[in-house]
Amino acid sequence: MAQTALTISSASVDVHCTGDRWVVDDLDFLARIIVIVVMGQATHARDVIKSLALSFIGGLVGRTAKEALTPSQLLEYAPLVSDSLASAIRRGYDSPQKLAFSDIRARLLSRVLIHREYAEKIADTILIGQSDDYRSVKARIRMSLEFAIKL
């Protein structure tokens, strides 16, 4: 028989007051279960916070650059990076090209599938320049995919 930490049974005082009665069967086992749940939630929360912090910093860098730099300095800064850094970090992509590919191929629900299909269909065929922005890279990837389908 499986070990149980709690026994839960229905309890009622009257028609208007009902609920459940919890009785601890094994306090040590219950404590172990609680620790496992809490530690799992803490680990997940840490990962979410770390991802959000990196994304926030990426967005802050891009916004600060756009506000602080002159138009000629912005061309040197690379608009592609400022347009896509925060989203790429948050979504787990290591390049603006993969981020654009994932936006185009939204039907692929897994980031792993996005990486695999990107490697098969695009790889390093999309050349980007320092003055390119996210919209132009996305358009080039879309054209490359359409051209590949027609062949």
N, C-alpha and C positions, 0 to 999 in steps of 0.2 A: 504494500500500500504506500502511496506517495505521502511524503512528509508534508504536513500543513502547518502554517504559522498562525492562521486565524480560522475561527469558525464563525460564520456570519449566519444569523437566523432572523426571521421576521419577528417583530415585536409590536404590540399595539396596546395602547392604554384604553382608548375608546375609538369610535368611528372617526373622529376628527384628529386623532393623534396616533400616527403609525410610523414605523421606521424599521431600522435594523439594529440588532444587538451584536456587537463584535466581542468575541472572547479570544484572548491570546492563548494559543495552545503551546507554542514553543517560542519563548522570548528571544533566545539566541538566534534561531532560524529567521524570525521576523527582523531582527536587527541586521542580519547579513543581507536579506532581501532589500531592506531600505537603503543600506550602504551601496549596493550594486546599482539601484535605480538612481540615487542621488549622484553618485560618481559619473554615471553615464550621462545624466543631464548636465552636470558641470562640464564634462569634456565637450559635449555638443555646444553648450553655451559659449565656452572658450573659443571654439572653432568659428562660430558665427560672429562673435565680437571681433576676432582677429581679422576675418574677411571684411567685415564692415569698416573697420579702422583703416585697413589698407585701401579700400575703395574710397573712403572719405579723403584720405591723404592724397590719393591720385587725383580726385576731382578738385581738391584745393590747389594742388600744384598747377593744374590746367587753368583754373579760374584766375589765380594770381598772375600767371604768365600773361593771360589775355588782357588783364587790367593794367599791369605794370609795364608791359613792353610796347614799343612803338610798332607800327605795321611792318617796317623793314626788319625789326628784331624778331617779330613773330614768325616771319618766313624762315629765319634761321632756327627758331625754336622747334619747328616742325608741327604744323597744325594737326597732323594725323595723331600725334601722341596726345596733344591736349584734348582732342575731340573724343578719344577712345580709351585712354588709360584707365580711368575709374571703372568703366563698364567691363573692360577686359579683365581687370583684377577681380572684380566682384563675381564674374561668371566663370573664371578659371581658365582664361586663354592667355597664351604667351605672345600674341601678336595681334595687331589691328586687323590683319588679313583673316585670321581665324575667327575673330569676333564678327567681321562682316559676313564670312561664310556661314556662321551659325545663325545670323539674322536672316539670311537668304534661305537656308535649309532648315527653317523652324520646325518642320515635321519630324526631324530627328530629335528625339527627346533626351538622348543621353550625350553627355559631353564626350564620353569615350568614342561614341559613333561619329560625332562631329570631327574629332581629331583623326580618326581612321579615314573617313571619307575625304577630308581635306588633304591628307597625305596622298591618297589615291588619285584625286581629281585635280588638285591645284598644286600642291607641294610648293616649289619655289618658282613657279612660272609667272607670278604677278610681281613685276618690278615696280617699286614705289620710289618716288623722288622726295626730296626734302620739303617741297612746297605742296605735296598732295594732302588732301584732307580725307576724312573718313568717307564722305559721300562718293568721292571719285574712286577710292579703292573698292568700295562696295559695288559700284557700277562696273568696274573692270572685272571683278570676280563674277558678277552676274553674266556679263558678256562671254567670259571664258567658259562658264558652265553651259550656256546656250549654244555656243560654238561646238563644244564637245558632244552635246546631244545630237546635233545635226550631222556629225561625221559618221 
